[in-house]
Amino acid sequence: MSTLYTHISQIGQKEIFVLNRNYTKGQLREKLSVPEGPGEEAVNRALTKGITLSEPLTIKFKDEGTITTQQCGRTWYLYNRDRAIIKPDGGFQIIRYFNLFERVYYPIEAKISELIVKPCRDRYREWRRKRERPIG
């Protein structure tokens, strides 16, 4: 099922509903008015406040916020300086903000894990397997 609408909420900012531009509001109401879908109040709020985009919209979060789609249980949390690129079809891409230390540390940590930790762990497991194997 494609994304019918995306709800962007940020502390201290007004909420934004981005509707999938491939559907009319009537088609969206029909698709959202299913028993397992969002409630009638949520559907009305999304359709009255909703906007459609002609090109992708980039939102830079100045505080904590969330992105929620109409699909139940789908919420993504964003924090200060994170960015979200909202596409006209209601889909989105999240770009996490990493400070200078994190940009340097995470790749080094990944390389250490790949080149040192995993081979040592594998050698230890092989050594234990040989040691625990009965002789004879």
NORCOR-V923843 format. One record per residue. N is the residue number from 1. RES is the residue in three letters. OMEGA is omega in degrees with one decimal (none if undefined). NEAR is the number of other ideal C-beta (glycine too) atoms within 12 Angstrom. D_FIRST is the distance of its C-alpha to the first C-alpha in whole Angstrom. Layout:
# NORCOR-V923843
N_RES_OMEGA_NEAR_D_FIRST / N_RES_OMEGA_NEAR_D_FIRST
This chain:
# NORCOR-V923843
1_MET_179.6_15_0 / 2_SER_179.3_20_4 / 3_THR_179.7_30_7 / 4_LEU_173.1_39_8 / 5_TYR_177.8_46_12 / 6_THR_-179.0_41_14 / 7_HIS_178.5_36_17 / 8_ILE_-178.7_39_20 / 9_SER_-178.4_26_23 / 10_GLN_179.4_24_26 / 11_ILE_177.7_17_29 / 12_GLY_179.7_12_32 / 13_GLN_176.8_17_29 / 14_LYS_-179.4_14_27 / 15_GLU_-178.5_24_24 / 16_ILE_172.3_29_21 / 17_PHE_177.0_35_18 / 18_VAL_-179.0_37_16 / 19_LEU_175.8_37_14 / 20_ASN_-174.0_33_12 / 21_ARG_179.7_28_15 / 22_ASN_-179.5_19_13 / 23_TYR_172.3_24_13 / 24_THR_179.1_16_16 / 25_LYS_177.0_24_17 / 26_GLY_178.1_13_17 / 27_GLN_178.2_18_14 / 28_LEU_179.3_32_13 / 29_ARG_-179.8_25_15 / 30_GLU_-178.8_15_14 / 31_LYS_-178.6_28_10 / 32_LEU_-177.7_35_11 / 33_SER_175.8_21_14 / 34_VAL_-176.0_18_13 / 35_PRO_-178.3_9_16 / 36_GLU_-179.9_13_13 / 37_GLY_177.8_22_12 / 38_PRO_-179.0_29_15 / 39_GLY_-178.4_16_18 / 40_GLU_179.4_15_20 / 41_GLU_179.3_11_22 / 42_ALA_178.8_25_19 / 43_VAL_179.2_28_17 / 44_ASN_179.7_18_20 / 45_ARG_-179.8_20_21 / 46_ALA_-176.7_36_18 / 47_LEU_179.5_31_19 / 48_THR_-179.2_16_22 / 49_LYS_-173.3_20_22 / 50_GLY_176.0_31_19 / 51_ILE_172.6_25_20 / 52_THR_-177.3_26_19 / 53_LEU_174.0_27_20 / 54_SER_176.2_11_21 / 55_GLU_-177.8_13_22 / 56_PRO_-179.8_19_21 / 57_LEU_177.7_24_22 / 58_THR_179.2_18_24 / 59_ILE_175.6_31_25 / 60_LYS_-177.2_22_27 / 61_PHE_179.2_28_28 / 62_LYS_-179.5_17_31 / 63_ASP_177.6_18_31 / 64_GLU_178.5_18_28 / 65_GLY_179.5_30_25 / 66_THR_170.3_27_21 / 67_ILE_-178.5_35_18 / 68_THR_173.2_30_15 / 69_THR_-178.4_32_11 / 70_GLN_-178.6_37_10 / 71_GLN_-174.4_24_9 / 72_CYS_174.7_16_12 / 73_GLY_-178.4_10_14 / 74_ARG_178.8_21_13 / 75_THR_176.8_17_16 / 76_TRP_-178.3_26_18 / 77_TYR_178.1_21_22 / 78_LEU_-175.3_32_24 / 79_TYR_-176.5_23_28 / 80_ASN_177.7_18_31 / 81_ARG_172.3_19_30 / 82_ASP_178.1_28_27 / 83_ARG_176.0_25_25 / 84_ALA_175.6_34_21 / 85_ILE_-178.4_23_20 / 86_ILE_-177.7_36_18 / 87_LYS_-179.0_24_16 / 88_PRO_179.6_23_16 / 89_ASP_178.8_23_12 / 90_GLY_177.1_37_12 / 91_GLY_-178.9_26_12 / 92_PHE_176.3_33_15 / 93_GLN_-179.2_19_17 / 94_ILE_175.3_24_20 / 95_ILE_-177.9_19_24 / 96_ARG_176.6_19_26 / 97_TYR_174.4_18_30 / 98_PHE_176.6_16_32 / 99_ASN_-174.6_13_36 / 100_LEU_-179.6_9_38 / 101_PHE_-179.1_11_39 / 102_GLU_178.8_14_36 / 103_ARG_179.3_13_35 / 104_VAL_-172.4_13_38 / 105_TYR_-174.1_14_38 / 106_TYR_176.4_16_35 / 107_PRO_178.5_14_35 / 108_ILE_178.5_15_39 / 109_GLU_179.4_16_37 / 110_ALA_179.7_14_35 / 111_LYS_178.0_14_38 / 112_ILE_179.5_15_40 / 113_SER_-177.4_15_38 / 114_GLU_-172.7_15_37 / 115_LEU_-174.6_12_41 / 116_ILE_-172.1_15_43 / 117_VAL_-177.4_15_41 / 118_LYS_177.5_15_39 / 119_PRO_178.5_14_42 / 120_CYS_178.9_15_44 / 121_ARG_179.0_14_42 / 122_ASP_178.5_14_42 / 123_ARG_179.2_14_46 / 124_TYR_178.9_14_46 / 125_ARG_178.0_14_44 / 126_GLU_178.8_14_46 / 127_TRP_179.2_13_49 / 128_ARG_178.4_12_48 / 129_ARG_178.9_12_47 / 130_LYS_-177.3_12_51 / 131_ARG_-176.9_11_53 / 132_GLU_-179.4_10_51 / 133_ARG_-180.0_10_52 / 134_PRO_-179.6_7_55 / 135_ILE_169.8_6_58 / 136_GLY_none_3_59
